[in-house]
């Protein structure tokens, strides 16, 4: 059996990680993402057009026999 050696280990411990700093950073990122989402929804609500959201009777009659809503009769 071939021995390729051992995994080297550090002789000195790594510096401690400031978990409070990481936690605050995560909170800031989440709150920024939430704020961005709310702003996008509000902008969309302000500038969207509500014209022509519903089909009139002629458009419904024309689309009944064409497109993905119709199925071939067998």
N, C-alpha and C positions, 0 to 999 in steps of 0.2 A: 504494500500500500504506500502510495506516495504522499509525503507530508509537504504541503505547500507553505507551511508556516502558520503563524497565529495572526489573528486580526489585531492590528496595532491599536492600543488604547492611549488616551491622553493622560499625561502625568499630572496635569493641573485641571481643575474643574472649569467648566465653561461659565461665563458670567451669568448671573441670574436674570431672568426675563421679567420685566416689569409688567405684570398681568393687568394692573389697573390702567396703564397706558394703552394696552391692546384692547381692553374692554371699552374704554372711552372712544378709541378710534372706530371700533365696530359700531358703536352707538351713533357716532357722527355720520358714518357712511349710510347706515340704515335710515336715519332721519333725513338725510339729503336725498336718498332715493325716494322716500315717501313724499317729500315736498315736491320733487320733480314730477312724480306720478300725479299728484293732486293738481299741479299747475297744468300739466298736459290735458287732463280731463276737463278742467275749467276752460281752457282755451278752445278745446274741441267743442264744448257745449256752447260757447259764445259765437263761434264762426261757422258752425254746421248749418247747412241749408235744409229746411224742413219742407221745401217745395217738392212735389212729385214723389212723396214717400208712398202714396197709395195709388194703385192702378184704377183707372176708370173702367166702366163696364165693357167698353169696346176693346181695351187692352187685355182684359181678362179673357174675353171670348176669343181673341186672336191667339193668346198664348195657350189655350186649352188643347189645341190640336198641333202644337209645335213645341220643340224644345225638350228639356229633360223631364218635364212633368207628364208627358204622354207616353203610354206604353202601347206597343203594337198588339193588336187583338189577334188571338190565335184560335 
